[in-house]
Amino acid sequence: MLPTARVDYIAPWWTYWLHNFPHVNLRFQPVNKSFNPQDDNYQQSLIFLVCVAAAGLGLNLLFLAIYLSCLCCCRKEEEEETKRPNSCCVTWTAVTAGLICCAAVGVGFYGNSETNDGVYQLTYSLYNANHTLGGVDSLVSGTMDSMQRGLKQHLERLDEIFATRGDYIQTLRFMQQMADNVIVQLTGLPEWGQTRVDLAATAVQISYVEYYRWLSYLLLLILDLVICLVACLGLAKQSRWLLTTMMVFGVLTLILSWASLGADTATAVGTSDFCVAPDKFIMNMTHNEISTDIVHYYLYCSQSMPNPFQQALTIFQRSLTTMQIQIQGLLQFSVPIFPTAEKDLLGIQRLLNSSESSLHQLTALLDCRGLHKDYLDALIGVCYDGVEGLLYLSLFSLLAALAFCAMLCAIPRAWRHFASRDREYDDIDEEDPFNPQARRIAAHNPTRGQMHSFC
Amino acid sequence: MLPTARVDYIAPWWTYWLHNFPHVNLRFQPVNKSFNPQDDNYQQSLIFLVCVAAAGLGLNLLFLAIYLSCLCCCRKEEEEETKRPNSCCVTWTAVTAGLICCAAVGVGFYGNSETNDGVYQLTYSLYNANHTLGGVDSLVSGTMDSMQRGLKQHLERLDEIFATRGDYIQTLRFMQQMADNVIVQLTGLPEWGQTRVDLAATAVQISYVEYYRWLSYLLLLILDLVICLVACLGLAKQSRWLLTTMMVFGVLTLILSWASLGADTATAVGTSDFCVAPDKFIMNMTHNEISTDIVHYYLYCSQSMPNPFQQALTIFQRSLTTMQIQIQGLLQFSVPIFPTAEKDLLGIQRLLNSSESSLHQLTALLDCRGLHKDYLDALIGVCYDGVEGLLYLSLFSLLAALAFCAMLCAIPRAWRHFASRDREYDDIDEEDPFNPQARRIAAHNPTRGQMHSFC
């Protein structure tokens, strides 16, 4: 069966999952979960999530500090034991950390690009909606202008020409009345000026923020990758200054990873709160500016809903039709008597035809389908791609924190290992896989060689 | 200044670049570059590009064969020389090949996801267009049905009620005439049935092909990554059977990479030929099915273009207005005399009101904006994301071919190196960075140690 085009929005499951995260303010009181960025308590509930990540960073640094002090204090005792399993463990920890880091960077690149796509879709839809509303405004003002000024000039000239014929003058009065009717209906249509300014300003602001967010993540990802590669190089080359530098950068990246985890989680939870019930938030936001009927019409756009502009459009069409019939009558009966009137009558006919074309365009622009599709596209951009990307970015932050934590644990051990190797250089390492003597021993003693491979 | 929504399509520069690729048929004659998938010569020009990639693969395999035979033949002579620079070169070649492979896989993942996004956008737009045309068809058939059957029933009953009043019967005849007018106009609108079937079939087919394309690339990318990692592991562990297996898989992947390069390039060039002049191709494709005016109206959708449906819609609206005026008259004057007529007259009024609402929806659906936007979105999806993704996939194929070529050169050398190390196991390698003795010597001789680091 043919899958139909998406005509309705269903919030994805991950937004419900994120929406169910605890919303607690900074005094640990539960807070209403509806999206309400103006509310102080709601803001605090998002800040709380950032604080949780900060606490995670604190614990992580504490663990590292304890681990490193233990490593320094217990140096003596351990040195007496065999150092072999350690060296092997260090290698595997470093390799695992390197692989996790690469995986994290991969996930991060994907997430960053997904979020960017989602936000781009949002701004594109905002610009599109702005364009549609701009089209409505320009059609309305254009038609009003032609009805007020264009028609007036023609009618004034015809008034002079037909001055002697009362019945024609009456027809002209009737046409003026119809034109006034049209103007009244057009004036009754909502003014989109303020909404357009808001939409455009929101789109510009979102694009601006998104550009810097995207760039920061790109730099963070490249930094992570470079640190990871350089640390591996440092381990392979056993270069101490490289490892020291990477330790410092590793701590910095650990802090950045936790910070990004906090920011991503808070943003994802906030966006999900919006995505779970977007219509409600938009209704609340617009209830002072635009009539509820109109907002409902565009938000739901169901076939059964009455078009709030139908009456105005119908009256507009009927007035135009009436005027066209009158003009046809005048062209037929008055032109033989007053040939000079023909030019103005044809001018009015042209003006009515172009107004009719504007009316058709206006009907198309005011119809809910266009704006509703922009709204759905924007929602799908933000709630599908956007939030999904943020989740991937959170996963990246977690994996990166894990990788750098493992690396910060492995490097000092590797260091100790180099130190002990340097001191004991005469003692050729029999289980070092890169040592030819060790290979020979392993070849002659397959069980040990095998064990070594999987340590 | 506020950037406006994209209202026109400009082919991206890379499509011009690809369009300028030589188009030559299999008899080496130049061929017309316009997109024309039915034309035998045009098809051959794309197959030619695949053949070029096949030739590239042949040369690559030839080079590898010569290289490997040289390596086997010249074994004796070289063994007399020092083997140091070789071992170092092998390591660095392997590391470089691994890095290029990782970069290729990264580029490939991005390209695969971009192409998928582009094709998704295309199918989404096709479904949307199909949905719009389906809406038009259902509105037309619904309105025709209510005008033919619904109105007929009411008019037949009213005929009986008003049987004694000639003037009312005449009004009813007039209304029937207006309804016939509407039906004639609606019948004159194009039948979208066949176009919809074509659109839906195209969308289903594209989705199907794209799913398998995407999946195949995903598997190829994962295969590349796994071979690359396992080959590195094999080098590090000096495991011969791993390296042998990876040699075989390496050759397989090399063949797949060249094949994918050929397929990607041909698809990208074909798509670019379409993207450079899409309107022309669509005009040619539809000229037997849909009138040129209508296709022009939807393809360009400029303000200055006349709406080819305006006359039909205007007559529809005028007929409705006339009928509504007649019904209002009958309600006002006949109901006091014939109270039983009220129900049917109100029924007709409801029917006219719902037809008016359908007319407004029809005006909106037939307006070019909706379908033109779908067309632009589809073009942007294919020509921006789609072709860009194909270019990234081509880059991936090239990089992967390079990486596997380097790897296939490095592995046999590494193998020889292991072999010579095994034979000369008593000769401890003084420049092996993983050998503690070597480190000690290097520490006492900083210049040599330094040199080694950057070999």
Interface residues (C-beta under 8 A of the other chain):
Chain A: L2 P3 T4 A5 R6 V7 C102 G106 F109 Y110 S113 D117 Y124 Y127 N128 N130 H131 A200 V204 A236 K237 Q238 P306 N307 Q310 L313 T314 Q317 R318 T321 E356 S357 H360 Q361 T363 A364 L365 D367 R369 G370 K373 R421 D422 E424 Y425 D427 I428 D429 D432 P433 F434 N435 P436 Q437 R439 R440 A443 S453
Chain B: L2 P3 T4 A5 R6 V7 C102 G106 F109 Y110 S113 D117 Y124 Y127 N128 N130 H131 A200 A203 V204 A236 K237 Q238 P306 N307 Q310 L313 T314 Q317 R318 T321 E356 S357 H360 Q361 T363 A364 L365 D367 R369 G370 K373 R421 D422 E424 Y425 D427 I428 D429 D432 P433 F434 N435 P436 Q437 R439 R440 A443 S453
